[in-house]
């Protein structure tokens, strides 16, 4: 993902990939690698969850999303 280190809260809904910058800056994600693109002059970062607790939290959140949508049918 490309990361925007200058992200402003109001841009979250306007920028498609802004959520990754937000999750990184809030500590839910960490950078595990980066590549420089000569064509764009920007870095692309490889991201991962920071620890098991964060992984469990996101897993439960996604399961709840699907449980709610299945129950509404």
Biopython code that builds the backbone (N, CA, C, O; Angstrom):
import numpy as np
from Bio.PDB.StructureBuilder import StructureBuilder

atoms = [
    (1, "UNK", "N", (0.828, -1.177, 0.000)),
    (1, "UNK", "CA", (0.000, 0.000, 0.000)),
    (1, "UNK", "C", (0.871, 1.238, 0.000)),
    (1, "UNK", "O", (1.960, 1.241, 0.573)),
    (2, "UNK", "N", (0.395, 2.277, -0.635)),
    (2, "UNK", "CA", (1.031, 3.578, -0.486)),
    (2, "UNK", "C", (0.523, 4.185, 0.806)),
    (2, "UNK", "O", (-0.666, 4.097, 1.113)),
    (3, "UNK", "N", (1.405, 4.795, 1.557)),
    (3, "UNK", "CA", (1.058, 5.392, 2.839)),
    (3, "UNK", "C", (1.172, 6.907, 2.720)),
    (3, "UNK", "O", (2.149, 7.427, 2.181)),
    (4, "UNK", "N", (0.173, 7.599, 3.223)),
    (4, "UNK", "CA", (0.174, 9.057, 3.245)),
    (4, "UNK", "C", (0.449, 9.507, 4.674)),
    (4, "UNK", "O", (-0.437, 9.460, 5.527)),
    (5, "UNK", "N", (1.691, 9.946, 4.933)),
    (5, "UNK", "CA", (2.058, 10.350, 6.288)),
    (5, "UNK", "C", (1.455, 11.697, 6.672)),
    (5, "UNK", "O", (1.488, 12.067, 7.846)),
    (6, "UNK", "N", (0.914, 12.425, 5.728)),
    (6, "UNK", "CA", (0.322, 13.738, 5.978)),
    (6, "UNK", "C", (-1.201, 13.687, 5.916)),
    (6, "UNK", "O", (-1.846, 14.690, 5.608)),
    (7, "UNK", "N", (-1.762, 12.552, 6.200)),
    (7, "UNK", "CA", (-3.205, 12.348, 6.099)),
    (7, "UNK", "C", (-3.960, 13.224, 7.097)),
    (7, "UNK", "O", (-3.599, 13.303, 8.271)),
    (8, "UNK", "N", (-4.991, 13.866, 6.617)),
    (8, "UNK", "CA", (-5.866, 14.688, 7.443)),
    (8, "UNK", "C", (-7.187, 13.934, 7.605)),
    (8, "UNK", "O", (-7.677, 13.320, 6.658)),
    (9, "UNK", "N", (-7.760, 13.984, 8.810)),
    (9, "UNK", "CA", (-8.973, 13.228, 9.111)),
    (9, "UNK", "C", (-10.066, 13.450, 8.062)),
    (9, "UNK", "O", (-10.749, 12.498, 7.685)),
    (10, "UNK", "N", (-10.242, 14.669, 7.589)),
    (10, "UNK", "CA", (-11.276, 14.965, 6.610)),
    (10, "UNK", "C", (-11.078, 14.273, 5.277)),
    (10, "UNK", "O", (-12.015, 14.197, 4.482)),
    (11, "UNK", "N", (-9.870, 13.763, 5.009)),
    (11, "UNK", "CA", (-9.581, 13.090, 3.747)),
    (11, "UNK", "C", (-9.901, 11.595, 3.775)),
    (11, "UNK", "O", (-9.805, 10.919, 2.751)),
    (12, "UNK", "N", (-10.275, 11.086, 4.932)),
    (12, "UNK", "CA", (-10.519, 9.643, 5.050)),
    (12, "UNK", "C", (-11.573, 9.150, 4.067)),
    (12, "UNK", "O", (-11.406, 8.087, 3.469)),
    (13, "UNK", "N", (-12.635, 9.889, 3.892)),
    (13, "UNK", "CA", (-13.691, 9.429, 2.984)),
    (13, "UNK", "C", (-13.358, 9.716, 1.522)),
    (13, "UNK", "O", (-13.953, 9.113, 0.628)),
    (14, "UNK", "N", (-12.428, 10.617, 1.266)),
    (14, "UNK", "CA", (-12.098, 10.994, -0.109)),
    (14, "UNK", "C", (-10.993, 10.134, -0.712)),
    (14, "UNK", "O", (-10.953, 9.943, -1.927)),
    (15, "UNK", "N", (-10.104, 9.619, 0.117)),
    (15, "UNK", "CA", (-8.980, 8.825, -0.382)),
    (15, "UNK", "C", (-9.235, 7.349, -0.134)),
    (15, "UNK", "O", (-9.442, 6.917, 1.000)),
    (16, "UNK", "N", (-9.215, 6.590, -1.209)),
    (16, "UNK", "CA", (-9.582, 5.178, -1.163)),
    (16, "UNK", "C", (-8.704, 4.346, -0.221)),
    (16, "UNK", "O", (-9.217, 3.470, 0.475)),
    (17, "UNK", "N", (-7.417, 4.601, -0.190)),
    (17, "UNK", "CA", (-6.503, 3.804, 0.617)),
    (17, "UNK", "C", (-6.126, 4.468, 1.940)),
    (17, "UNK", "O", (-5.183, 4.030, 2.600)),
    (18, "UNK", "N", (-6.842, 5.508, 2.335)),
    (18, "UNK", "CA", (-6.504, 6.251, 3.547)),
    (18, "UNK", "C", (-6.602, 5.401, 4.806)),
    (18, "UNK", "O", (-5.899, 5.668, 5.781)),
    (19, "UNK", "N", (-7.448, 4.394, 4.807)),
    (19, "UNK", "CA", (-7.622, 3.565, 5.995)),
    (19, "UNK", "C", (-6.317, 2.904, 6.403)),
    (19, "UNK", "O", (-6.062, 2.730, 7.595)),
    (20, "UNK", "N", (-5.474, 2.527, 5.422)),
    (20, "UNK", "CA", (-4.207, 1.880, 5.743)),
    (20, "UNK", "C", (-3.285, 2.845, 6.485)),
    (20, "UNK", "O", (-2.602, 2.446, 7.429)),
    (21, "UNK", "N", (-3.260, 4.097, 6.071)),
    (21, "UNK", "CA", (-2.454, 5.110, 6.761)),
    (21, "UNK", "C", (-2.962, 5.318, 8.179)),
    (21, "UNK", "O", (-2.171, 5.465, 9.111)),
    (22, "UNK", "N", (-4.268, 5.332, 8.342)),
    (22, "UNK", "CA", (-4.859, 5.511, 9.663)),
    (22, "UNK", "C", (-4.529, 4.333, 10.581)),
    (22, "UNK", "O", (-4.143, 4.535, 11.733)),
    (23, "UNK", "N", (-4.678, 3.112, 10.083)),
    (23, "UNK", "CA", (-4.376, 1.927, 10.887)),
    (23, "UNK", "C", (-2.891, 1.838, 11.239)),
    (23, "UNK", "O", (-2.536, 1.381, 12.326)),
    (24, "UNK", "N", (-2.028, 2.272, 10.329)),
    (24, "UNK", "CA", (-0.591, 2.286, 10.606)),
    (24, "UNK", "C", (-0.250, 3.322, 11.671)),
    (24, "UNK", "O", (0.472, 3.021, 12.621)),
    (25, "UNK", "N", (-0.757, 4.525, 11.520)),
    (25, "UNK", "CA", (-0.426, 5.590, 12.475)),
    (25, "UNK", "C", (-1.031, 5.343, 13.854)),
    (25, "UNK", "O", (-0.523, 5.857, 14.851)),
    (26, "UNK", "N", (-2.111, 4.560, 13.925)),
    (26, "UNK", "CA", (-2.731, 4.273, 15.215)),
    (26, "UNK", "C", (-2.157, 3.025, 15.885)),
    (26, "UNK", "O", (-2.547, 2.692, 17.004)),
    (27, "UNK", "N", (-1.237, 2.333, 15.214)),
    (27, "UNK", "CA", (-0.548, 1.216, 15.832)),
    (27, "UNK", "C", (-1.139, -0.153, 15.592)),
    (27, "UNK", "O", (-0.650, -1.133, 16.154)),
    (28, "UNK", "N", (-2.177, -0.256, 14.773)),
    (28, "UNK", "CA", (-2.765, -1.556, 14.472)),
    (28, "UNK", "C", (-1.978, -2.318, 13.404)),
    (28, "UNK", "O", (-2.042, -3.545, 13.336)),
    (29, "UNK", "N", (-1.244, -1.589, 12.578)),
    (29, "UNK", "CA", (-0.416, -2.192, 11.534)),
    (29, "UNK", "C", (1.031, -1.759, 11.720)),
    (29, "UNK", "O", (1.325, -0.738, 12.342)),
    (30, "UNK", "N", (1.934, -2.579, 11.153)),
    (30, "UNK", "CA", (3.349, -2.236, 11.148)),
    (30, "UNK", "C", (3.898, -2.452, 9.742)),
    (30, "UNK", "O", (3.349, -3.239, 8.971)),
    (31, "UNK", "N", (4.975, -1.756, 9.414)),
    (31, "UNK", "CA", (5.632, -1.896, 8.117)),
    (31, "UNK", "C", (6.583, -3.080, 8.201)),
    (31, "UNK", "O", (7.424, -3.146, 9.098)),
    (32, "UNK", "N", (6.449, -4.016, 7.264)),
    (32, "UNK", "CA", (7.338, -5.177, 7.234)),
    (32, "UNK", "C", (8.308, -5.122, 6.062)),
    (32, "UNK", "O", (9.220, -5.945, 5.973)),
    (33, "UNK", "N", (8.122, -4.169, 5.172)),
    (33, "UNK", "CA", (9.014, -4.002, 4.030)),
    (33, "UNK", "C", (8.564, -2.824, 3.190)),
    (33, "UNK", "O", (7.446, -2.332, 3.344)),
    (34, "UNK", "N", (9.440, -2.372, 2.298)),
    (34, "UNK", "CA", (9.056, -1.286, 1.388)),
    (34, "UNK", "C", (9.823, -1.407, 0.087)),
    (34, "UNK", "O", (10.933, -1.938, 0.044)),
    (35, "UNK", "N", (9.210, -0.903, -0.973)),
    (35, "UNK", "CA", (9.805, -0.896, -2.309)),
    (35, "UNK", "C", (9.661, 0.492, -2.894)),
    (35, "UNK", "O", (8.631, 1.141, -2.712)),
    (36, "UNK", "N", (10.681, 0.951, -3.593)),
    (36, "UNK", "CA", (10.622, 2.249, -4.250)),
    (36, "UNK", "C", (10.246, 2.052, -5.705)),
    (36, "UNK", "O", (10.847, 1.229, -6.396)),
    (37, "UNK", "N", (9.252, 2.803, -6.181)),
    (37, "UNK", "CA", (8.807, 2.734, -7.576)),
    (37, "UNK", "C", (9.427, 3.886, -8.348)),
    (37, "UNK", "O", (9.122, 5.049, -8.082)),
    (38, "UNK", "N", (10.295, 3.571, -9.304)),
    (38, "UNK", "CA", (10.941, 4.621, -10.097)),
    (38, "UNK", "C", (9.936, 5.417, -10.914)),
    (38, "UNK", "O", (10.094, 6.624, -11.101)),
    (39, "UNK", "N", (8.910, 4.745, -11.396)),
    (39, "UNK", "CA", (7.918, 5.413, -12.246)),
    (39, "UNK", "C", (7.182, 6.524, -11.502)),
    (39, "UNK", "O", (6.989, 7.613, -12.043)),
    (40, "UNK", "N", (6.768, 6.251, -10.259)),
    (40, "UNK", "CA", (5.987, 7.238, -9.509)),
    (40, "UNK", "C", (6.833, 8.066, -8.545)),
    (40, "UNK", "O", (6.418, 9.141, -8.111)),
    (41, "UNK", "N", (8.025, 7.559, -8.212)),
    (41, "UNK", "CA", (8.867, 8.250, -7.241)),
    (41, "UNK", "C", (8.374, 8.101, -5.812)),
    (41, "UNK", "O", (8.732, 8.897, -4.944)),
    (42, "UNK", "N", (7.555, 7.088, -5.561)),
    (42, "UNK", "CA", (6.970, 6.883, -4.229)),
    (42, "UNK", "C", (7.283, 5.473, -3.737)),
    (42, "UNK", "O", (7.595, 4.576, -4.519)),
    (43, "UNK", "N", (7.191, 5.307, -2.430)),
    (43, "UNK", "CA", (7.369, 3.999, -1.818)),
    (43, "UNK", "C", (6.035, 3.282, -1.704)),
    (43, "UNK", "O", (4.993, 3.904, -1.498)),
    (44, "UNK", "N", (6.084, 1.956, -1.842)),
    (44, "UNK", "CA", (4.969, 1.087, -1.544)),
    (44, "UNK", "C", (5.393, 0.243, -0.352)),
    (44, "UNK", "O", (6.497, -0.300, -0.336)),
    (45, "UNK", "N", (4.523, 0.131, 0.647)),
    (45, "UNK", "CA", (4.863, -0.554, 1.890)),
    (45, "UNK", "C", (4.100, -1.863, 2.019)),
    (45, "UNK", "O", (2.940, -1.961, 1.619)),
    (46, "UNK", "N", (4.769, -2.874, 2.586)),
    (46, "UNK", "CA", (4.118, -4.115, 2.945)),
    (46, "UNK", "C", (3.718, -3.970, 4.414)),
    (46, "UNK", "O", (4.537, -3.583, 5.248)),
    (47, "UNK", "N", (2.474, -4.278, 4.725)),
    (47, "UNK", "CA", (1.945, -4.068, 6.071)),
    (47, "UNK", "C", (1.508, -5.385, 6.695)),
    (47, "UNK", "O", (1.133, -6.325, 5.995)),
    (48, "UNK", "N", (1.562, -5.441, 8.023)),
    (48, "UNK", "CA", (1.101, -6.620, 8.767)),
    (48, "UNK", "C", (0.496, -6.156, 10.085)),
    (48, "UNK", "O", (0.799, -5.069, 10.576)),
    (49, "UNK", "N", (-0.356, -6.990, 10.643)),
    (49, "UNK", "CA", (-0.900, -6.699, 11.968)),
    (49, "UNK", "C", (0.236, -6.749, 12.989)),
    (49, "UNK", "O", (1.189, -7.511, 12.829)),
    (50, "UNK", "N", (0.127, -5.934, 14.035)),
    (50, "UNK", "CA", (1.232, -5.793, 14.974)),
    (50, "UNK", "C", (1.393, -6.955, 15.943)),
    (50, "UNK", "O", (2.515, -7.287, 16.324)),
    (51, "UNK", "N", (0.291, -7.578, 16.349)),
    (51, "UNK", "CA", (0.406, -8.669, 17.326)),
    (51, "UNK", "C", (-0.852, -9.530, 17.323)),
    (51, "UNK", "O", (-1.808, -9.271, 16.591)),
    (52, "UNK", "N", (-0.823, -10.552, 18.154)),
    (52, "UNK", "CA", (-1.945, -11.502, 18.210)),
    (52, "UNK", "C", (-3.228, -10.849, 18.695)),
    (52, "UNK", "O", (-4.305, -11.169, 18.192)),
    (53, "UNK", "N", (-3.140, -9.943, 19.659)),
    (53, "UNK", "CA", (-4.341, -9.286, 20.191)),
    (53, "UNK", "C", (-5.064, -8.499, 19.099)),
    (53, "UNK", "O", (-6.292, -8.528, 19.013)),
    (54, "UNK", "N", (-4.305, -7.807, 18.278)),
    (54, "UNK", "CA", (-4.905, -7.047, 17.170)),
    (54, "UNK", "C", (-5.529, -8.009, 16.166)),
    (54, "UNK", "O", (-6.614, -7.750, 15.645)),
    (55, "UNK", "N", (-4.854, -9.104, 15.898)),
    (55, "UNK", "CA", (-5.380, -10.101, 14.965)),
    (55, "UNK", "C", (-6.706, -10.672, 15.461)),
    (55, "UNK", "O", (-7.658, -10.800, 14.691)),
    (56, "UNK", "N", (-6.768, -11.012, 16.743)),
    (56, "UNK", "CA", (-7.999, -11.554, 17.327)),
    (56, "UNK", "C", (-9.123, -10.523, 17.266)),
    (56, "UNK", "O", (-10.268, -10.863, 16.970)),
    (57, "UNK", "N", (-8.791, -9.261, 17.549)),
    (57, "UNK", "CA", (-9.788, -8.192, 17.516)),
    (57, "UNK", "C", (-10.397, -8.041, 16.116)),
    (57, "UNK", "O", (-11.617, -7.964, 15.969)),
    (58, "UNK", "N", (-9.530, -7.998, 15.084)),
    (58, "UNK", "CA", (-10.034, -7.841, 13.718)),
    (58, "UNK", "C", (-10.799, -9.075, 13.255)),
    (58, "UNK", "O", (-11.795, -8.958, 12.539)),
    (59, "UNK", "N", (-10.340, -10.250, 13.658)),
    (59, "UNK", "CA", (-11.055, -11.471, 13.288)),
    (59, "UNK", "C", (-12.470, -11.460, 13.866)),
    (59, "UNK", "O", (-13.429, -11.795, 13.170)),
    (60, "UNK", "N", (-12.601, -11.077, 15.131)),
    (60, "UNK", "CA", (-13.925, -11.004, 15.766)),
    (60, "UNK", "C", (-14.799, -9.952, 15.091)),
    (60, "UNK", "O", (-15.997, -10.165, 14.906)),
    (61, "UNK", "N", (-14.208, -8.823, 14.725)),
    (61, "UNK", "CA", (-14.969, -7.754, 14.077)),
    (61, "UNK", "C", (-15.527, -8.224, 12.730)),
    (61, "UNK", "O", (-16.693, -7.977, 12.421)),
    (62, "UNK", "N", (-14.708, -8.890, 11.942)),
    (62, "UNK", "CA", (-15.161, -9.372, 10.627)),
    (62, "UNK", "C", (-16.219, -10.460, 10.794)),
    (62, "UNK", "O", (-17.205, -10.483, 10.057)),
    (63, "UNK", "N", (-16.022, -11.356, 11.750)),
    (63, "UNK", "CA", (-17.029, -12.399, 11.995)),
    (63, "UNK", "C", (-18.369, -11.772, 12.388)),
    (63, "UNK", "O", (-19.419, -12.245, 11.953)),
    (64, "UNK", "N", (-18.347, -10.723, 13.197)),
    (64, "UNK", "CA", (-19.584, -10.039, 13.584)),
    (64, "UNK", "C", (-20.265, -9.381, 12.397)),
    (64, "UNK", "O", (-21.493, -9.382, 12.316)),
    (65, "UNK", "N", (-19.491, -8.819, 11.474)),
    (65, "UNK", "CA", (-20.088, -8.211, 10.283)),
    (65, "UNK", "C", (-20.895, -9.248, 9.514)),
    (65, "UNK", "O", (-22.026, -8.986, 9.105)),
    (66, "UNK", "N", (-20.295, -10.453, 9.315)),
    (66, "UNK", "CA", (-20.984, -11.486, 8.545)),
    (66, "UNK", "C", (-22.130, -12.101, 9.332)),
    (66, "UNK", "O", (-23.140, -12.483, 8.740)),
    (67, "UNK", "N", (-22.004, -12.205, 10.633)),
    (67, "UNK", "CA", (-23.089, -12.760, 11.457)),
    (67, "UNK", "C", (-24.299, -11.852, 11.402)),
    (67, "UNK", "O", (-25.425, -12.345, 11.339)),
    (68, "UNK", "N", (-24.107, -10.543, 11.424)),
    (68, "UNK", "CA", (-25.215, -9.597, 11.335)),
    (68, "UNK", "C", (-25.878, -9.688, 9.974)),
    (68, "UNK", "O", (-27.105, -9.742, 9.892)),
    (69, "UNK", "N", (-25.096, -9.708, 8.907)),
    (69, "UNK", "CA", (-25.694, -9.739, 7.565)),
    (69, "UNK", "C", (-26.402, -11.062, 7.304)),
    (69, "UNK", "O", (-27.414, -11.072, 6.603)),
    (70, "UNK", "N", (-25.911, -12.182, 7.839)),
    (70, "UNK", "CA", (-26.576, -13.474, 7.656)),
    (70, "UNK", "C", (-27.898, -13.499, 8.413)),
    (70, "UNK", "O", (-28.879, -14.046, 7.909)),
    (71, "UNK", "N", (-27.946, -12.921, 9.609)),
    (71, "UNK", "CA", (-29.151, -12.901, 10.418)),
    (71, "UNK", "C", (-30.238, -11.999, 9.851)),
    (71, "UNK", "O", (-31.414, -12.196, 10.156)),
    (72, "UNK", "N", (-29.877, -11.021, 9.038)),
    (72, "UNK", "CA", (-30.857, -10.084, 8.465)),
    (72, "UNK", "C", (-31.541, -10.644, 7.240)),
    (72, "UNK", "O", (-32.522, -10.067, 6.770)),
    (73, "UNK", "N", (-31.053, -11.752, 6.708)),
    (73, "UNK", "CA", (-31.626, -12.273, 5.472)),
    (73, "UNK", "C", (-32.911, -12.993, 5.708)),
    (73, "UNK", "O", (-33.522, -13.492, 4.764)),
]
sb = StructureBuilder()
sb.init_structure("model")
sb.init_model(0)
sb.init_chain("A")
sb.init_seg("    ")
for serial, (resi, resn, name, xyz) in enumerate(atoms, 1):
    if name == "N":
        sb.init_residue(resn, " ", resi, " ")
    sb.init_atom(name, np.array(xyz, "f"), 0.0, 1.0, " ", f" {name:<3s}", serial, name[0])
structure = sb.get_structure()
